[in-house]
C-alpha cells in the first residue's frame, strides 16, 4: 500500500511541478495579496479543481473528453479566450506599493480565474486523464484509493506552499517593483499557454 501511495505522490509531483498558468497564478496571488488569508480563495479553488479532475480520472469518468472531439474543440476555444482576458487583467493589475495602494484581485475574480486555469486548460485535463487515469488502472480497491489520495495530497500541499512562497517574496519586496515583474511574467506565461491552445484549436480544423 505504501508503494502505491509513493507512486501516486511522485507521479503527481512530476506533473504539477512544471511552470504553467495554474502555478504562476497561485504564486502571483500569494505575492500580491496583503496577507496569506486573502490568497486562500485561489489556493482552495485550485486544490478543489485538481481534486475533482483527479477523482474523475481515477474513476474513468473523464475519458469522455477523449471520446468526443467536439468537446475538446469547445474547451480549446473557451480556454483560449478566457486565458487572453485573464492575462490582460493580470498585466494591468500592477501593484504600487510606493504610493501605499495595491491593486489586487477580489475573491470572486480569484476564484473565476483559478477555475479557468484549472478547468479550461485542455493540456492539464488531458495530462490528468492520460497519465494519472491510465496509471490508476493498474490498481484496484484500496490500492487505487491510496494512489488517488496521494495524487490529491500533492495538489493541496503544492498550492498552499506556492502561495506561502509568494507571500514571503511579496513581504520582502518593499518597493513593489518585484511584484510588478511577477504580474508581467504571470501574464506572459498565461498568454503563452493561450497560444499553444490556439494551435491545438487550429489543428482540430486542419488549418495548420
C-alpha positions in Angstrom: 0.0 0.0 0.0 2.8 2.4 0.8 4.5 1.7 -2.5 1.2 2.6 -4.2 0.9 5.8 -2.3 4.5 6.7 -3.1 3.9 6.0 -6.8 0.9 8.4 -6.8 2.8 11.1 -4.8 5.9 11.1 -7.1 3.8 10.9 -10.3 1.5 13.8 -9.3 4.5 15.9 -8.1 6.2 15.4 -11.5 3.0 16.5 -13.3 2.4 19.6 -11.1 6.0 20.8 -10.9 6.5 22.4 -14.4 5.7 26.1 -14.8 2.2 26.7 -16.0 -0.7 29.2 -15.7 -2.1 27.5 -12.6 1.2 27.5 -10.7 2.0 31.0 -11.8 -1.4 32.4 -10.8 -1.4 30.8 -7.4 2.2 32.2 -6.7 1.1 35.5 -8.2 -1.8 35.9 -5.8 0.3 34.8 -2.8 2.8 37.6 -3.6 0.2 40.3 -4.4 -2.4 39.8 -1.7 -1.8 41.8 1.5 -1.8 38.7 3.6 -1.9 34.9 3.2 -5.6 34.5 4.1 -6.5 36.9 1.2 -5.0 34.4 -1.2 -7.0 31.4 0.2 -9.7 31.7 -2.5 -7.3 30.9 -5.3 -5.5 28.2 -3.2 -8.7 26.4 -2.3 -10.2 26.7 -5.8 -7.1 25.3 -7.5 -6.8 22.5 -5.0 -10.5 21.5 -5.2 -10.4 21.6 -9.0 -7.4 19.3 -9.1 -9.2 17.0 -6.6 -12.2 16.8 -8.9 -10.2 16.2 -12.0 -8.0 13.5 -10.3 -11.1 11.8 -8.9 -12.8 11.7 -12.3 -9.6 10.4 -13.9 -9.3 7.6 -11.3 -13.0 6.7 -11.8 -12.6 6.7 -15.5 -15.4 9.3 -16.0 -13.2 11.9 -17.6 -12.4 9.7 -20.5 -15.5 11.1 -22.2 -13.3 14.1 -23.1 -11.2 11.9 -25.2 -14.1 10.2 -26.9 -15.8 13.4 -28.1 -13.6 15.5 -30.3 -16.1 18.4 -30.4 -15.9 18.7 -26.6 -12.1 19.1 -26.9 -12.6 21.8 -29.5 -15.1 23.7 -27.3 -12.6 23.5 -24.4 -9.8 24.8 -26.6 -12.0 27.8 -27.8 -13.3 28.8 -24.4 -9.8 28.3 -22.8 -8.1 30.4 -25.4 -10.3 33.5 -25.0 -10.5 33.2 -21.2 -6.7 33.0 -20.9 -6.3 36.1 -23.1 -8.7 38.0 -20.8 -7.0 36.7 -17.7 -3.5 37.6 -18.9 -4.7 41.1 -19.8 -6.3 41.6 -16.4 -3.2 40.5 -14.5 -0.9 42.5 -16.8 -2.9 45.7 -15.9 -3.2 44.9 -12.2 0.2 46.4 -11.3 0.7 47.0 -7.6 2.0 50.3 -6.5 3.4 49.9 -3.0 5.3 53.1 -3.1 2.0 55.0 -3.1 0.6 52.9 -0.3 -2.1 51.4 -2.6 -2.3 47.9 -4.1 -4.5 46.7 -6.9 -5.3 43.2 -6.0 -7.9 40.7 -7.4 -11.0 40.3 -5.2 -12.0 36.8 -4.0 -14.7 36.4 -6.8 -12.2 37.2 -9.5 -9.5 34.9 -7.9 -12.0 32.0 -7.9 -13.1 32.7 -11.5 -9.5 32.9 -12.8 -8.5 29.8 -10.8 -11.4 27.9 -12.3 -10.3 28.9 -15.8 -6.7 27.9 -15.5 -7.7 24.6 -13.8 -10.7 23.5 -15.9 -10.3 25.4 -19.2 -6.7 24.3 -19.9 -7.1 21.2 -22.1 -3.4 20.3 -21.7 -3.8 19.9 -17.9 -7.0 17.9 -18.3 -5.5 15.6 -20.9 -2.4 15.1 -18.7 -4.6 14.1 -15.8 -6.6 11.7 -17.9 -3.7 10.3 -19.9 -1.2 10.0 -17.0 -3.0 9.7 -13.7 -6.1 8.0 -15.1 -4.2 5.3 -17.0 -1.7 4.8 -14.2 -4.6 4.1 -11.8 -5.8 1.3 -14.0 -3.0 -0.9 -12.6 -4.6 -0.7 -9.1 -7.9 -1.9 -7.6 -9.8 -1.5 -4.4 -7.9 0.2 -1.5 -4.7 0.4 -3.5 -6.4 2.6 -6.2 -7.8 4.9 -3.5 -4.3 5.2 -1.9 -3.0 6.2 -5.3 -5.7 8.8 -5.7 -5.3 10.2 -2.1 -1.5 10.6 -2.8 -2.1 12.5 -6.0 -4.7 14.8 -4.4 -2.5 15.4 -1.4 0.3 16.7 -3.7 -2.0 19.3 -5.2 -3.1 20.6 -1.8 0.4 20.7 -0.3 1.8 22.3 -3.5 -0.7 25.1 -3.9 -0.5 26.1 -0.2 3.3 26.1 -0.5 3.2 28.2 -3.6 1.0 30.8 -2.0 3.2 30.9 1.1 6.3 31.3 -1.1 4.7 34.1 -2.9 3.7 35.8 0.3 7.3 35.6 1.5 8.6 37.2 -1.7 5.8 39.8 -1.5 6.7 40.7 2.0 10.4 41.1 1.1 9.6 43.5 -1.7 9.4 46.9 -0.1 9.2 48.9 -3.3 6.7 46.9 -5.3 9.0 46.6 -8.3 9.4 42.9 -7.9 5.6 42.5 -7.7 5.2 44.4 -11.0 7.6 41.9 -12.6 5.7 39.0 -11.2 2.5 40.3 -12.7 4.1 40.8 -16.1 5.7 37.3 -16.1 2.4 35.7 -15.0 0.6 37.4 -17.8 3.2 36.3 -20.4 3.1 32.7 -19.2 -0.7 32.7 -19.4 -0.6 34.2 -22.9 2.0 31.6 -23.9 -0.4 28.8 -22.9 -3.2 30.6 -24.8 -1.0 30.4 -28.0 -0.4 26.7 -27.5 -4.2 26.1 -27.1 -4.8 28.2 -30.2 -2.5 25.9 -32.2 -4.4 22.9 -31.0 -7.7 24.6 -31.9 -6.4 25.2 -35.5 -5.1 21.7 -35.8 -8.5 20.3 -34.9 -9.9 22.1 -38.0 -6.8 21.1 -40.1 -5.8 24.7 -40.6 -2.2 24.1 -39.7 
